[in-house]
Amino acid sequence: MAGIGHARRVARVATRPGEGPRVLVVEDHPVNREVLVLQLKLLGIAADSAENGVDALAAWARGRYAAVLADIHMPHMDGHELALFAII
């Protein structure tokens, strides 16, 4: 069974600039958004952020994200609506 060290090595290799998966962090509160992006960076995961569902949907449509971490309660479009529009 691969340990945490193995996962970190894989994450570092997969997130060299310009390659590998990225995560989109969607959070309306700026401090929470920054904390999430920094936590992912510490894990070796590249991340971008958006402050609401509308901006996130536009970013998601570009097709460069492997995953989205979204807040549920946001202005303009909440996390539930974002998930529904993203799969349509």
C-alpha positions as CSV (number, residue, x, y, z in Angstrom):
1,M,0.0,0.0,0.0
2,A,1.4,3.4,-1.0
3,G,1.9,5.8,1.8
4,I,1.5,9.6,2.2
5,G,5.0,10.1,1.0
6,H,4.2,8.4,-2.3
7,A,1.1,10.5,-2.8
8,R,3.2,13.7,-2.2
9,R,5.8,12.6,-4.8
10,V,3.1,11.9,-7.3
11,A,1.4,15.2,-6.7
12,R,4.7,17.1,-7.1
13,V,5.4,15.4,-10.4
14,A,1.9,16.0,-11.7
15,T,1.9,19.7,-10.9
16,R,4.9,21.1,-12.6
17,P,4.1,24.4,-14.2
18,G,1.9,23.9,-17.3
19,E,1.1,20.3,-16.8
20,G,-1.0,18.0,-14.6
21,P,-4.4,18.5,-13.1
22,R,-5.5,21.6,-11.4
23,V,-8.2,22.2,-8.8
24,L,-10.7,25.1,-9.0
25,V,-11.5,26.6,-5.5
26,V,-14.8,28.4,-5.4
27,E,-15.4,30.4,-2.3
28,D,-17.0,33.8,-1.7
29,H,-15.1,34.6,1.4
30,P,-11.6,35.9,0.5
31,V,-9.8,34.5,3.5
32,N,-11.3,31.1,3.2
33,R,-10.5,31.1,-0.5
34,E,-6.8,32.0,0.1
35,V,-6.5,29.4,2.9
36,L,-7.8,26.6,0.6
37,V,-5.5,27.5,-2.2
38,L,-2.5,27.6,0.2
39,Q,-3.5,24.3,1.7
40,L,-3.6,22.7,-1.7
41,K,-0.3,24.3,-2.6
42,L,1.3,22.7,0.5
43,L,0.0,19.3,-0.7
44,G,1.7,20.0,-4.1
45,I,-1.7,20.6,-5.9
46,A,-2.0,23.5,-8.3
47,A,-5.1,25.5,-7.8
48,D,-7.0,28.6,-9.1
49,S,-9.9,30.3,-7.5
50,A,-13.2,32.0,-8.2
51,E,-15.3,34.0,-5.8
52,N,-18.7,32.9,-7.0
53,G,-20.5,30.2,-9.1
54,V,-20.8,32.4,-12.2
55,D,-17.1,33.0,-12.4
56,A,-16.4,29.4,-11.6
57,L,-18.6,28.1,-14.4
58,A,-16.8,30.3,-16.9
59,A,-13.4,28.9,-15.6
60,W,-14.7,25.3,-15.6
61,A,-15.9,25.7,-19.2
62,R,-12.2,26.2,-20.3
63,G,-11.7,22.5,-19.4
64,R,-8.5,22.7,-17.4
65,Y,-9.7,21.4,-14.0
66,A,-9.7,17.9,-12.6
67,A,-11.8,18.9,-9.6
68,V,-13.8,21.7,-8.1
69,L,-14.0,22.5,-4.4
70,A,-17.1,24.7,-4.0
71,D,-18.8,26.5,-1.2
72,I,-22.5,25.8,-1.1
73,H,-23.7,29.3,-0.1
74,M,-22.5,32.0,-2.5
75,P,-24.0,35.0,-4.2
76,H,-25.0,35.0,-7.9
77,M,-24.9,31.1,-8.2
78,D,-24.5,28.7,-5.2
79,G,-22.5,25.5,-5.2
80,H,-25.6,23.4,-6.0
81,E,-26.4,25.4,-9.1
82,L,-22.8,25.3,-10.2
83,A,-22.7,21.5,-10.0
84,L,-25.9,21.3,-12.0
85,F,-24.7,23.6,-14.7
86,A,-21.3,22.0,-14.9
87,I,-22.7,18.6,-15.7
88,I,-25.2,19.8,-18.3
